[in-house]
Amino acid sequence: MVSSIRTRWNSHFGGVLLVAVIAAAATFLSEHYGAPAMLFALLIGMAFHFLNDDPAFAPGLEFSAKTLLRLGVGLLGLRLTVSDVESVGFTAVAAVVGFVLATLACGAVLAFLFGRRLAFGLLAGGSVAICGASAALAISSVLPARAEREHDTLFVVIGVTALSTVAMIAYPILFRSIGMSDLEAGFLIGATIHDVAQVVGAGYSISEEAGVIATFVKMVRVALLPVVMIVVMMSFRGARSQKVSLPWFLVMFIVLAIVTNTGMVPIPVNETVATLSRWCLVIAISALGVKTSLATILRVKPSYGIILVTETLFLLALAVAFIFTIGL
């Protein structure tokens, strides 16, 4: 058994080390230049695509893109706190739930209209509706296996990361220009921007109050990730010969979310696990980058990009309409 573990470790070491170094470089660049670490990880990873089929790296890349991905998603559960999001109010929370479900449905409808597969529509819709790249990776992991799945996932990750970065800059200016208060702007930012980091950056660029509200609202969206994953799994139950069941990392996500809201988890432990989760996801995205060539991405049909942009504008329109018609 020890020999088997050693052999497995040796076969995985090269690939895991490669993407860990890429993730470290991406994190360094992110901290010094302010761009998303996941975007850097993707771009640097794609530069090393020539190593994808090398036997010395392939097993470790596969392990990082799948197992570490699932572990990172599962550990995200400790980042959810019910007490924080309760301060936003029941009506606003219910509205955010509606936004998420409507955007997911929008993705499915757009996929049908543009002749794309339902899986891509749900993948794109879920990533826009919830938490960008992390949601894309999580949803992709429960979709039926297909040859082009990793390619679609990587495109969605790149697309939502780019759109989220643009939104981080443009949305605060937009919401200020249409006369939104700090509370309203914070709600809109948390309800519409894809990635958590960009939500925090955009919210606090307005004010501390807007930053706090934006983060709370964003966590409501993140909390719906298990629900959306289950919806996606049930949507494809006919494509599987086995009974649909909850994957281990989704169970981990739910259990950790419950545990962290009991107050039993010490803050240092919570922060350590959050850091570990983030590293797992950045490493997983680095591996996905290595496994996909830039030439392949450039051959993506324009309709894929149109779907992502349309979903982003649809979510923005829903949130702004809610503020103008109902308010906080």
C-alpha positions as CSV (number, residue, x, y, z in Angstrom):
1,M,0.0,0.0,0.0
2,V,2.8,2.4,0.9
3,S,4.4,1.6,-2.4
4,S,1.2,2.3,-4.3
5,I,0.8,5.7,-2.5
6,R,4.4,6.5,-3.3
7,T,3.9,5.6,-7.0
8,R,0.7,7.7,-7.2
9,W,2.4,10.6,-5.5
10,N,5.4,10.5,-7.9
11,S,3.0,10.4,-10.9
12,H,1.1,13.4,-9.6
13,F,4.0,15.5,-8.3
14,G,5.1,17.2,-11.5
15,G,1.7,18.4,-12.6
16,V,0.6,19.6,-9.1
17,L,3.9,21.4,-8.6
18,L,3.5,23.1,-11.9
19,V,0.0,24.5,-11.3
20,A,0.9,25.4,-7.7
21,V,3.7,27.6,-9.0
22,I,1.4,29.1,-11.5
23,A,-1.2,29.8,-8.8
24,A,1.5,31.4,-6.6
25,A,2.6,33.6,-9.5
26,A,-1.0,34.6,-10.3
27,T,-1.6,35.5,-6.6
28,F,1.5,37.6,-6.5
29,L,0.5,39.5,-9.7
30,S,-3.0,40.0,-8.4
31,E,-1.8,41.4,-5.1
32,H,0.6,43.8,-6.9
33,Y,-1.5,44.9,-9.8
34,G,-5.1,44.5,-8.6
35,A,-6.4,42.2,-11.3
36,P,-8.2,39.0,-10.4
37,A,-5.9,36.1,-9.4
38,M,-8.1,33.7,-11.3
39,L,-7.7,35.6,-14.5
40,F,-3.9,35.6,-14.1
41,A,-4.0,31.9,-13.3
42,L,-5.9,31.1,-16.5
43,L,-3.7,33.2,-18.8
44,I,-0.4,31.9,-17.3
45,G,-1.8,28.3,-17.4
46,M,-2.7,28.6,-21.1
47,A,0.9,29.6,-21.8
48,F,2.0,26.1,-20.5
49,H,-0.5,24.2,-22.6
50,F,2.3,22.4,-24.4
51,L,2.9,20.4,-21.2
52,N,-0.7,19.1,-21.1
53,D,0.0,15.8,-22.8
54,D,3.4,15.2,-21.2
55,P,3.1,12.0,-19.1
56,A,5.2,13.7,-16.3
57,F,2.5,16.4,-15.8
58,A,-0.8,14.9,-17.1
59,P,-1.9,13.0,-13.9
60,G,-1.2,15.9,-11.6
61,L,-3.1,18.3,-13.9
62,E,-6.1,16.0,-13.9
63,F,-6.0,15.7,-10.1
64,S,-5.7,19.4,-9.7
65,A,-8.5,20.2,-12.2
66,K,-11.0,17.8,-10.6
67,T,-10.2,16.6,-7.0
68,L,-8.7,20.0,-5.8
69,L,-11.6,21.8,-7.5
70,R,-14.1,19.7,-5.6
71,L,-12.3,20.2,-2.3
72,G,-12.1,23.9,-2.8
73,V,-15.8,24.1,-3.6
74,G,-16.7,22.0,-0.5
75,L,-14.6,24.3,1.8
76,L,-16.5,27.3,0.6
77,G,-19.3,26.4,3.0
78,L,-17.3,27.9,5.9
79,R,-17.5,31.3,4.3
80,L,-21.3,31.5,4.7
81,T,-22.9,33.3,7.7
82,V,-26.7,33.6,8.0
83,S,-26.5,36.4,10.6
84,D,-24.8,38.8,8.2
85,V,-27.2,38.5,5.3
86,E,-30.2,38.8,7.6
87,S,-29.5,42.4,8.1
88,V,-30.3,43.1,4.5
89,G,-34.0,42.3,5.0
90,F,-36.4,39.5,4.0
91,T,-37.7,41.3,0.9
92,A,-34.3,42.0,-0.5
93,V,-33.1,38.5,0.2
94,A,-36.2,37.1,-1.5
95,A,-35.5,39.4,-4.5
96,V,-31.9,38.1,-4.8
97,V,-33.2,34.5,-4.8
98,G,-35.5,35.5,-7.6
99,F,-32.7,37.2,-9.5
100,V,-30.6,34.0,-9.3
101,L,-33.4,31.7,-10.5
102,A,-34.4,34.1,-13.3
103,T,-30.8,34.4,-14.5
104,L,-30.4,30.6,-14.5
105,A,-33.6,30.3,-16.6
106,C,-32.4,33.1,-18.9
107,G,-29.3,31.1,-19.6
108,A,-31.4,28.0,-20.5
109,V,-33.6,30.1,-22.8
110,L,-30.7,31.8,-24.5
111,A,-29.0,28.5,-25.1
112,F,-32.1,27.3,-26.8
113,L,-32.5,30.4,-28.9
114,F,-28.8,30.3,-30.1
115,G,-28.8,26.6,-30.7
116,R,-26.5,25.8,-27.9
117,R,-26.7,22.9,-25.4
118,L,-28.8,23.3,-22.3
119,A,-25.7,22.4,-20.2
120,F,-23.9,25.5,-21.5
121,G,-26.9,27.7,-20.8
122,L,-27.1,26.5,-17.2
123,L,-23.3,26.7,-16.8
124,A,-23.2,30.3,-18.0
125,G,-26.4,31.3,-16.2
126,G,-25.3,29.8,-12.9
127,S,-21.9,31.5,-13.1
128,V,-23.5,34.9,-13.8
129,A,-26.2,34.4,-11.2
130,I,-24.1,33.3,-8.3
131,C,-20.3,33.8,-8.0
132,G,-18.6,33.8,-11.3
133,A,-15.6,31.5,-11.8
134,S,-16.2,29.5,-8.6
135,A,-19.8,28.8,-9.5
136,A,-18.8,27.8,-13.0
137,L,-16.3,25.3,-11.7
138,A,-18.8,23.9,-9.2
139,I,-21.6,23.6,-11.7
140,S,-19.3,22.1,-14.3
141,S,-18.4,19.3,-11.9
142,V,-22.0,18.0,-11.7
143,L,-22.8,18.3,-15.4
144,P,-22.8,15.1,-17.6
145,A,-19.3,14.3,-18.9
146,R,-18.6,15.5,-22.4
147,A,-15.5,16.0,-24.5
148,E,-15.9,19.7,-24.7
149,R,-17.0,20.3,-21.1
150,E,-13.6,21.7,-19.9
151,H,-13.4,23.9,-23.0
152,D,-16.9,25.4,-22.2
153,T,-16.0,25.8,-18.5
154,L,-12.8,27.6,-19.3
155,F,-14.5,30.0,-21.7
156,V,-17.2,30.8,-19.1
157,V,-14.6,31.3,-16.4
158,I,-12.7,33.7,-18.6
159,G,-15.8,35.5,-19.8
160,V,-17.4,36.0,-16.3
161,T,-14.0,37.1,-14.9
162,A,-13.6,39.7,-17.6
163,L,-17.2,40.9,-17.3
164,S,-16.9,41.1,-13.5
165,T,-13.7,43.2,-13.7
166,V,-15.4,45.6,-16.1
167,A,-18.5,45.8,-13.8
168,M,-16.3,46.5,-10.8
169,I,-15.1,49.7,-12.5
170,A,-18.3,50.7,-14.4
171,Y,-21.1,49.8,-11.9
172,P,-20.1,52.2,-9.1
173,I,-20.0,55.1,-11.6
174,L,-23.3,54.0,-13.2
175,F,-25.2,53.7,-9.8
176,R,-23.9,57.0,-8.6
177,S,-24.9,58.7,-11.9
178,I,-28.5,57.5,-11.5
179,G,-28.8,58.8,-8.0
180,M,-28.5,55.6,-5.9
181,S,-27.8,56.0,-2.2
182,D,-25.0,54.0,-0.6
183,L,-27.4,51.4,0.7
184,E,-29.0,51.0,-2.8
185,A,-25.7,51.0,-4.6
186,G,-24.3,48.4,-2.2
187,F,-27.4,46.2,-2.8
188,L,-27.1,46.5,-6.6
189,I,-23.3,45.8,-6.6
190,G,-23.8,42.7,-4.4
191,A,-26.8,41.5,-6.5
192,T,-25.2,41.9,-10.0
193,I,-21.4,41.6,-10.0
194,H,-20.2,38.0,-10.6
195,D,-17.1,37.4,-8.5
196,V,-16.8,38.0,-4.7
197,A,-13.5,39.9,-4.9
198,Q,-14.9,42.4,-7.4
199,V,-18.1,42.9,-5.4
200,V,-16.0,43.8,-2.3
201,G,-13.8,46.1,-4.4
202,A,-16.7,47.9,-6.1
203,G,-18.7,48.3,-2.9
204,Y,-15.9,49.7,-0.8
205,S,-14.9,52.1,-3.7
206,I,-18.2,53.8,-2.9
207,S,-18.3,53.8,0.9
208,E,-17.9,51.5,3.8
209,E,-21.6,51.1,4.2
210,A,-22.0,50.2,0.5
211,G,-19.1,47.7,0.9
212,V,-20.7,46.0,3.8
213,I,-24.2,45.7,2.2
214,A,-22.6,44.5,-1.1
215,T,-20.8,41.7,0.7
216,F,-23.9,40.6,2.6
217,V,-26.0,40.5,-0.6
218,K,-23.3,38.6,-2.4
219,M,-23.2,36.0,0.3
220,V,-26.9,35.4,-0.2
221,R,-26.1,34.5,-3.8
222,V,-23.2,32.3,-2.8
223,A,-25.5,30.5,-0.4
224,L,-27.7,29.4,-3.3
225,L,-24.8,27.5,-5.0
226,P,-25.9,24.1,-3.6
227,V,-29.5,24.7,-4.6
228,V,-28.5,25.6,-8.2
229,M,-26.1,22.6,-8.3
230,I,-29.0,20.3,-7.3
231,V,-31.3,21.9,-9.9
232,V,-28.6,21.3,-12.6
233,M,-28.1,17.7,-11.5
234,M,-31.8,17.0,-11.6
235,S,-32.1,18.6,-15.1
236,F,-29.8,15.9,-16.4
237,R,-30.9,12.9,-14.4
238,G,-32.1,11.3,-17.7
239,A,-28.6,11.5,-19.1
240,R,-27.2,9.3,-16.4
241,S,-27.8,5.6,-15.9
242,Q,-27.3,5.9,-12.1
243,K,-29.5,7.5,-9.5
244,V,-28.8,11.2,-8.9
245,S,-27.1,11.7,-5.5
246,L,-25.3,14.5,-3.8
247,P,-21.6,14.5,-4.5
248,W,-19.3,14.5,-1.5
249,F,-18.1,18.0,-2.0
250,L,-21.6,19.4,-2.1
251,V,-22.5,17.6,1.1
252,M,-19.3,19.1,2.6
253,F,-20.4,22.5,1.5
254,I,-23.8,22.2,3.2
255,V,-22.4,20.7,6.4
256,L,-19.7,23.3,6.8
257,A,-22.2,26.1,6.2
258,I,-24.4,24.7,9.0
259,V,-21.4,24.2,11.3
260,T,-20.0,27.7,10.8
261,N,-23.3,29.3,11.6
262,T,-23.4,27.5,15.0
263,G,-20.5,29.6,16.1
264,M,-18.5,26.5,17.0
265,V,-15.7,27.2,14.5
266,P,-12.9,29.5,15.8
267,I,-12.2,32.5,13.6
268,P,-8.5,31.5,13.0
269,V,-9.7,28.1,11.8
270,N,-12.4,29.7,9.5
271,E,-9.8,32.1,8.0
272,T,-7.3,29.2,7.5
273,V,-9.9,27.1,5.7
274,A,-11.0,30.0,3.6
275,T,-7.4,30.5,2.5
276,L,-7.1,26.8,1.7
277,S,-10.3,26.9,-0.3
278,R,-9.1,29.9,-2.3
279,W,-5.8,28.2,-3.1
280,C,-7.5,25.0,-4.2
281,L,-9.7,27.0,-6.6
282,V,-6.8,29.0,-8.0
283,I,-4.7,25.9,-8.5
284,A,-7.7,24.2,-10.2
285,I,-8.2,27.1,-12.6
286,S,-4.4,27.1,-13.3
287,A,-4.8,23.4,-14.2
288,L,-7.8,24.1,-16.5
289,G,-5.7,26.8,-18.1
290,V,-2.9,24.4,-18.9
291,K,-5.3,21.8,-20.2
292,T,-6.8,24.3,-22.8
293,S,-5.1,26.1,-25.7
294,L,-5.7,29.7,-26.6
295,A,-6.3,28.6,-30.2
296,T,-9.2,26.5,-29.0
297,I,-10.7,29.4,-27.1
298,L,-10.5,31.7,-30.1
299,R,-12.5,29.2,-32.1
300,V,-15.5,29.6,-29.8
301,K,-18.7,30.6,-31.5
302,P,-19.7,34.3,-31.0
303,S,-23.0,33.1,-29.6
304,Y,-21.3,31.9,-26.5
305,G,-20.0,35.4,-25.7
306,I,-23.4,36.9,-26.5
307,I,-25.1,34.6,-24.1
308,L,-22.8,35.7,-21.2
309,V,-23.2,39.4,-21.9
310,T,-26.9,39.2,-22.3
311,E,-27.3,37.3,-19.0
312,T,-25.1,40.0,-17.3
313,L,-27.3,42.8,-18.6
314,F,-30.5,40.8,-17.8
315,L,-29.3,40.5,-14.1
316,L,-28.5,44.2,-14.0
317,A,-31.8,45.2,-15.4
318,L,-33.7,43.0,-12.8
319,A,-31.8,44.5,-9.9
320,V,-32.2,48.1,-11.0
321,A,-35.9,47.5,-11.7
322,F,-36.4,46.1,-8.2
323,I,-34.8,49.2,-6.6
324,F,-36.9,51.6,-8.7
325,T,-40.2,49.8,-8.2
326,I,-40.0,48.3,-4.7
327,G,-36.8,49.7,-3.0
328,L,-35.1,48.6,0.2
